[in-house]
Amino acid sequence: MQKKQRQPEFEILRIVAMLMIVCLHYLSKGGLLTEPYSENISSNGYIAWFVEAFCVVAVNIYVLISGYFGIGNNGSSVWKRIYNVWIKVIFYSVFVGIIFSVAAMFNIGDLAKPDIYKIFCYVFPIVTEHYWFATSYVILCIFIPFINAGFEKLEKKDIEILLGILLLVFCISKTVIPMQLPWDKYGYDAFWFVTVYITGGYIKRFGISFVKNKRTAFMIYVF
């Protein structure tokens, strides 16, 4: 069996994406993101939004890499991946949930006592979208065997039409229409994950002709 070669550039990209996610959580949970349309926004507020804009692609990077390496593989390993994700999410959800529930019952910290809804979220974190990424990723994994099979059967033109429709509906329309659409979850849903996964697969199979060097790629990223 041929040994897989390590690709350090993708590993570095994953590390950078994780640092971006840390930045995003620090900015949002730390309360550094003021209202962008506020008249009293400070220079620190502008810097925070500047960093936010450059880091907001972090989750897309992970899904894009999944599509890049996932297209062309058989779907046998997908079910194992779903099982592993499900088990890990259940473990942390129940384990952390029990800790906080016990702390609330003993009045440790300013924690609300658990109700039946919270307990249900702890026990069924995937179906309740307790962790939005896990829910969207599991749904994506369910469709991966069918997406991969479609890539093997469809021609380049057909894939481009499909990808164009997906990007029009789940990206461009939400960007140019000045209102929040009913299905708009700010890119935190399975439909967008499917779109990004297919994009990654397209890049792997056909490449991007207009990206000829690092300078062009960086300018596209900044834009």
Disulfide bonds with the S-S distance in Angstrom:
none
